[in-house]
Amino acid sequence: MVDVRVGTWDELGREASAIRHEVFIDEQKIPAEMEWDAADSECLHAVAFNRLGMAVATGRLLEHVPGVA
């Protein structure tokens, strides 16, 4: 069973940032300054929690801006 919660960075940032740090910075060796950006405060975030209440996955949805690649 998985519970997916959707919300703002203020609501889900603690859980989302922990997962992103482990996956992208620790495992994939992405420089930390490349992982965090100003878009986090404006995105819609999702965090999946397992049946034990542990955050196991995350994603963010950026709003498309026409004409910006």
Secondary structure, DSSP 8 states (H G I E B T S, - for coil): --EEEEE-HHHHHHHHHHHHIIIIIIIS---HHHH--GGGGTSEEEEEE-TTS-EEEEEEE----TT--
